[in-house]
């Protein structure tokens, strides 16, 4: 998305059961660490025992 600061990419992790965003990250690039930062935030907040992961592009 274009912003006054330049182009930013947003990665989110959605808990489909609760329909809540549980992790997110924003950066000026589309590298792997953007998604990993969002996933790390989600794991830190939810501390799941098991996970089913699905990815859309």
C-alpha positions as CSV (number, residue, x, y, z in Angstrom):
1,X,0.0,0.0,0.0
2,X,1.4,3.4,-0.9
3,X,1.9,5.8,2.1
4,X,3.5,9.2,2.6
5,X,6.5,7.2,4.0
6,X,6.8,5.1,0.9
7,X,5.5,1.6,-0.1
8,X,4.6,-0.7,2.9
9,X,3.7,-4.4,3.0
10,X,1.5,-5.9,5.7
11,X,1.5,-9.5,6.9
12,X,-1.3,-10.7,9.2
13,X,-2.0,-13.9,11.0
14,X,-5.7,-14.6,11.5
15,X,-7.2,-17.0,14.1
16,X,-10.0,-18.4,11.9
17,X,-11.9,-19.8,14.9
18,X,-12.1,-16.5,16.8
19,X,-11.9,-14.4,13.6
20,X,-9.3,-12.2,15.2
21,X,-5.9,-10.9,13.9
22,X,-3.4,-12.4,16.4
23,X,-0.2,-11.3,14.7
24,X,0.9,-8.6,12.3
25,X,4.0,-7.0,10.9
26,X,4.6,-4.1,8.5
27,X,7.8,-3.4,6.5
28,X,9.0,-1.8,3.3
29,X,9.9,-5.2,1.8
30,X,8.3,-8.6,1.0
31,X,11.0,-10.8,2.4
32,X,10.5,-13.9,4.6
33,X,11.2,-12.1,7.8
34,X,8.1,-10.0,7.4
35,X,5.9,-13.1,7.6
36,X,8.0,-14.6,10.4
37,X,7.7,-11.5,12.5
38,X,3.9,-11.7,12.2
39,X,3.9,-15.4,13.0
40,X,6.2,-14.8,16.0
41,X,3.8,-12.2,17.4
42,X,0.8,-14.6,17.0
43,X,2.6,-17.5,18.7
44,X,3.7,-15.1,21.6
45,X,0.1,-14.0,22.1
46,X,-1.7,-17.3,21.7
47,X,0.8,-19.9,22.8
48,X,-0.9,-22.7,20.8
49,X,-0.5,-26.4,21.5
50,X,-1.0,-27.2,17.9
51,X,-1.4,-25.2,14.7
52,X,-3.0,-25.7,11.3
53,X,-1.4,-23.2,8.8
54,X,-2.8,-21.9,5.5
55,X,-1.2,-19.3,3.3
56,X,-2.7,-17.0,0.7
57,X,-0.8,-14.7,-1.6
